[in-house]
Amino acid sequence: MAQKTSRDIGPVVLLGPPGAGKGTQSKRIMERYLIPQVSTGDILRHNVAQGTELGRAAKAVMARGELVSDDLVCEMVKKRLCNPDCRRGYILDGFPRTAAQAGWLDALLDDKLFDNSRPTRAWPIVMSLDVDYNQLLLRITGRRSCPTCGRIYNVHFQPPRVEGICDLEGSRLVTRNDDRLEVIQPRLAAYEEQTRPVADYYQRTGRLVSVDGDRPADEVTAQIFRILEDQHA
């Protein structure tokens, strides 16, 4: 992949449905620009495990079988973004999940999180990985993984040399429950209902950049790198 660089790029938000390739592309951005991935799931688990005040509040909410409120999630994210490793930029994973969270993030970045002179105070660079619905189904339902080494295959696009067998370990490949058609269709519907308003929010503000996620992963990465470089040219 492209040579690593330590330039400032600021906040990065990748939007897209399950199977769009956000995980792969996030990892490549992290490796190229040497910035962290800020995952709301990781932040929540860390706060609960450390027994912080926010973690205790979240744990009590989850114990009641309720969803953690925006207020709690946003406060955890705010504290995480103040860490030194986020000074040059970061990739947000699982956030913002609602239009309200997107508005909160804008207000935070416009207020006091970063010094006015720092590039990292810029608005997030928001990219939408657009993938055809039928292509998504093939990507997800075709996924098979090796239970021994964890290598991922796809029966449609990247099959093993021997059907159903890992090339490296010789183990029989398995299908994750989350990759089954009866599971993924409701997940895609939920994405459209819950997360689409986030894309609409950034579209209204003129900051949503579309990326052709149907292309091979390396070409998608090249598109993303061009967008990031152009934003800070």
C-alpha positions as CSV (number, residue, x, y, z in Angstrom):
1,M,0.0,0.0,0.0
2,A,0.9,3.7,-0.1
3,Q,3.8,5.0,2.0
4,K,3.0,6.0,5.6
5,T,2.8,9.7,6.4
6,S,2.4,11.6,9.7
7,R,0.5,14.6,8.2
8,D,-2.5,15.9,10.0
9,I,-5.8,14.8,8.4
10,G,-8.4,15.5,11.2
11,P,-11.5,13.5,11.9
12,V,-12.6,10.9,9.3
13,V,-16.1,9.3,9.2
14,L,-16.8,6.3,7.0
15,L,-20.4,5.6,6.4
16,G,-21.8,2.5,4.7
17,P,-24.0,-0.6,5.3
18,P,-22.7,-3.9,6.7
19,G,-20.4,-5.5,4.1
20,A,-19.4,-2.2,2.4
21,G,-15.8,-2.6,3.5
22,K,-15.6,0.0,6.2
23,G,-13.4,-2.3,8.4
24,T,-10.8,-3.0,5.6
25,Q,-10.6,0.7,4.6
26,S,-10.4,2.0,8.2
27,K,-7.4,-0.3,8.8
28,R,-5.7,1.0,5.7
29,I,-6.3,4.6,6.6
30,M,-4.9,3.9,10.1
31,E,-1.7,2.3,8.6
32,R,-1.2,5.1,6.0
33,Y,-1.7,8.1,8.3
34,L,-0.7,6.6,11.6
35,I,-3.9,7.7,13.4
36,P,-6.2,5.7,15.8
37,Q,-9.6,4.2,15.2
38,V,-12.0,5.5,17.8
39,S,-14.6,2.8,18.3
40,T,-17.7,3.5,20.5
41,G,-17.9,-0.2,21.3
42,D,-14.3,-0.2,22.5
43,I,-14.8,3.0,24.5
44,L,-17.9,1.6,26.2
45,R,-16.2,-1.6,27.1
46,H,-13.2,0.2,28.4
47,N,-15.2,2.5,30.6
48,V,-17.3,-0.4,32.0
49,A,-14.1,-2.5,32.6
50,Q,-12.3,0.4,34.3
51,G,-15.3,1.2,36.5
52,T,-15.3,4.9,35.5
53,E,-18.2,7.1,36.5
54,L,-19.5,7.0,32.9
55,G,-18.9,3.2,32.8
56,R,-20.9,2.6,35.9
57,A,-23.8,4.6,34.6
58,A,-23.7,2.8,31.3
59,K,-23.5,-0.6,33.0
60,A,-26.6,0.2,35.0
61,V,-28.5,1.1,31.9
62,M,-27.4,-2.1,30.1
63,A,-28.3,-4.2,33.1
64,R,-31.9,-2.9,32.7
65,G,-31.8,-4.1,29.1
66,E,-31.9,-0.5,27.8
67,L,-29.8,1.3,25.2
68,V,-27.0,3.6,26.4
69,S,-28.2,7.2,25.9
70,D,-26.7,9.7,23.4
71,D,-25.6,11.8,26.4
72,L,-23.5,9.0,27.9
73,V,-22.0,7.9,24.5
74,C,-21.2,11.5,23.5
75,E,-19.4,12.2,26.8
76,M,-17.3,9.0,26.5
77,V,-16.4,10.0,22.9
78,K,-15.5,13.5,24.0
79,K,-13.1,12.2,26.6
80,R,-11.5,9.8,24.1
81,L,-10.9,12.5,21.5
82,C,-9.0,14.6,24.0
83,N,-6.3,11.9,24.2
84,P,-2.9,12.8,22.7
85,D,-3.1,10.1,20.0
86,C,-6.1,11.9,18.4
87,R,-4.3,15.2,17.9
88,R,-3.5,14.7,14.2
89,G,-6.7,12.9,13.4
90,Y,-8.7,9.7,14.0
91,I,-11.3,7.5,12.3
92,L,-14.7,7.3,14.0
93,D,-16.1,3.8,14.2
94,G,-19.8,3.4,15.1
95,F,-20.2,7.1,15.6
96,P,-22.0,9.2,14.7
97,R,-24.9,6.7,14.6
98,T,-27.7,9.3,14.5
99,A,-28.2,12.7,13.0
100,A,-28.3,14.1,16.6
101,Q,-24.8,12.7,17.3
102,A,-23.5,14.2,14.0
103,G,-24.8,17.6,15.1
104,W,-23.2,17.1,18.5
105,L,-19.9,16.3,16.9
106,D,-20.0,19.4,14.8
107,A,-20.8,21.5,17.8
108,L,-18.0,19.9,19.8
109,L,-15.4,20.5,17.0
110,D,-16.6,24.0,16.6
111,D,-16.3,24.8,20.3
112,K,-13.3,23.9,22.3
113,L,-11.9,20.4,21.6
114,F,-9.0,21.6,19.6
115,D,-7.0,24.9,19.5
116,N,-8.3,27.1,16.7
117,S,-5.0,27.0,14.8
118,R,-4.8,23.2,14.5
119,P,-5.9,21.5,11.3
120,T,-7.5,18.8,13.4
121,R,-10.2,21.3,14.4
122,A,-11.6,21.0,10.8
123,W,-15.0,19.4,10.1
124,P,-14.9,15.7,9.7
125,I,-14.1,14.3,6.2
126,V,-17.2,12.1,5.6
127,M,-17.2,9.4,3.0
128,S,-20.0,7.1,2.1
129,L,-19.0,3.7,0.7
130,D,-21.8,3.1,-1.8
131,V,-22.3,-0.6,-2.7
132,D,-25.1,-2.2,-4.8
133,Y,-27.6,-4.1,-2.6
134,N,-27.1,-7.4,-4.5
135,Q,-23.4,-7.0,-4.3
136,L,-23.6,-6.5,-0.6
137,L,-25.6,-9.8,-0.3
138,L,-23.0,-11.6,-2.3
139,R,-20.1,-10.2,-0.2
140,I,-21.8,-11.0,3.1
141,T,-23.5,-14.3,2.5
142,G,-20.5,-15.6,0.5
143,R,-18.1,-15.0,3.4
144,R,-16.4,-18.1,5.0
145,S,-13.8,-18.1,7.7
146,C,-11.3,-20.5,9.0
147,P,-11.9,-21.3,12.7
148,T,-8.2,-22.1,13.2
149,C,-6.3,-19.1,11.6
150,G,-9.2,-16.7,11.1
151,R,-8.5,-16.1,7.4
152,I,-11.6,-14.9,5.5
153,Y,-12.7,-16.2,2.1
154,N,-15.6,-15.5,-0.2
155,V,-17.1,-18.3,-2.3
156,H,-18.0,-15.8,-5.0
157,F,-15.0,-13.5,-5.2
158,Q,-12.1,-15.1,-3.3
159,P,-12.8,-18.9,-2.9
160,P,-10.3,-21.3,-1.3
161,R,-8.4,-23.7,-3.6
162,V,-10.4,-26.6,-2.3
163,E,-14.1,-25.9,-1.8
164,G,-14.9,-25.4,1.9
165,I,-11.3,-26.0,3.1
166,C,-8.8,-23.4,4.3
167,D,-5.7,-23.1,2.1
168,L,-3.4,-22.6,5.1
169,E,-4.7,-24.9,7.8
170,G,-6.8,-27.5,6.0
171,S,-9.7,-26.7,8.4
172,R,-13.3,-26.8,7.3
173,L,-14.5,-23.3,6.7
174,V,-17.5,-22.0,8.6
175,T,-20.2,-19.3,8.1
176,R,-20.7,-16.8,10.8
177,N,-24.3,-16.5,12.0
178,D,-24.2,-12.8,11.2
179,D,-23.5,-13.6,7.6
180,R,-26.6,-15.7,7.0
181,L,-29.2,-14.3,4.6
182,E,-32.0,-14.4,7.3
183,V,-29.8,-12.3,9.6
184,I,-28.3,-9.9,7.2
185,Q,-31.5,-8.7,5.5
186,P,-32.9,-7.2,8.7
187,R,-29.5,-5.7,9.5
188,L,-29.4,-3.9,6.1
189,A,-33.0,-2.7,6.7
190,A,-32.0,-1.4,10.1
191,Y,-29.0,0.4,8.6
192,E,-31.3,2.2,6.1
193,E,-33.7,3.2,8.8
194,Q,-31.3,4.2,11.6
195,T,-28.1,5.4,9.9
196,R,-29.3,6.8,6.6
197,P,-30.3,10.1,8.4
198,V,-26.6,10.6,9.3
199,A,-25.7,10.5,5.6
200,D,-28.6,12.9,4.9
201,Y,-27.3,15.2,7.6
202,Y,-23.9,15.5,6.0
203,Q,-25.4,15.7,2.5
204,R,-27.4,18.7,3.6
205,T,-24.3,20.4,4.9
206,G,-22.5,19.7,1.6
207,R,-19.8,17.5,3.3
208,L,-20.7,14.0,2.1
209,V,-18.3,12.5,-0.4
210,S,-19.4,9.4,-2.3
211,V,-17.0,6.5,-2.8
212,D,-17.6,3.7,-5.4
213,G,-17.5,0.8,-3.0
214,D,-18.4,-1.7,-5.8
215,R,-14.8,-1.5,-7.1
216,P,-12.0,-3.8,-5.9
217,A,-10.7,-3.0,-2.4
218,D,-7.4,-1.5,-3.6
219,E,-9.2,0.8,-6.0
220,V,-11.5,1.9,-3.2
221,T,-8.5,2.6,-1.0
222,A,-6.9,4.7,-3.8
223,Q,-10.2,6.7,-4.0
224,I,-10.2,7.4,-0.3
225,F,-6.5,8.4,-0.2
226,R,-7.2,10.9,-3.0
227,I,-10.1,12.4,-1.1
228,L,-8.1,12.7,2.1
229,E,-5.1,14.3,0.2
230,D,-7.3,16.7,-1.7
231,Q,-9.1,17.9,1.4
232,H,-5.8,18.9,2.9
233,A,-3.9,20.0,-0.2
